[in-house]
Amino acid sequence: MIDFKCTNCGADLEADVGAAGRKAKCYKCETEVIVPLPDFLPRVACSNCEHELNLTVDQAGLMIRCPKCGTMVRAPDAEGKSSGCGPLGLVAILTFAGTAVYLLS
């Protein structure tokens, strides 16, 4: 979804990504507005087929299926959005009775 404001009355509006660049009418004042382009993340290439994916901010931090080959690709985090953990997860090494135990979160 693309969130934006009416240029006339300032009402909060939203539209599907597919409506970007098209005309829409404000529900509040009925002014005709152009749906802005969504904020995009940096381009990401599929690790399997090198197809470049154009990802929106709504997809930040998610696993996205490559439309060309079906491989799952992790979208980068949007600036200021926390993913909850590092890219490889938290790795802790505990020693218990001389045995190393690896915990992944």
C-alpha positions, 0 to 999 in steps of 0.5 A, spaced: 500 500 500 502 507 498 500 512 504 499 519 502 495 525 503 490 529 499 494 535 496 487 539 497 485 538 504 490 533 507 486 527 508 490 521 509 489 516 503 492 510 501 492 506 494 495 499 492 502 499 489 498 498 482 495 505 482 501 509 482 501 514 477 494 514 476 488 519 478 484 518 484 479 522 488 479 524 495 474 521 499 473 527 503 473 533 499 473 529 492 479 533 489 483 529 484 490 527 486 495 523 483 497 517 487 505 517 488 510 512 486 511 508 492 518 508 496 522 503 493 528 499 497 535 498 494 535 493 488 536 486 490 538 480 485 536 473 486 542 469 488 540 463 484 538 467 477 541 474 478 534 477 476 533 484 479 527 485 484 524 491 485 521 491 492 517 496 496 518 499 503 512 494 505 516 488 503 522 490 507 525 485 512 521 479 508 522 473 504 520 474 497 519 469 492 523 471 485 518 471 480 523 468 475 525 462 478 522 461 485 528 462 490 526 465 496 530 472 497 530 476 503 529 483 502 533 488 506 531 492 512 528 499 510 532 505 514 530 506 521 526 499 521 528 494 526 528 487 524 529 484 531 535 480 530 541 480 526 541 477 519 544 471 521 540 470 528 543 471 535 549 465 536 551 463 543 556 458 545 555 455 551 560 450 554 556 445 558 560 439 561 566 440 556 561 440 550 559 446 546 552 447 544 550 452 539 543 456 540 540 460 534 534 464 535 
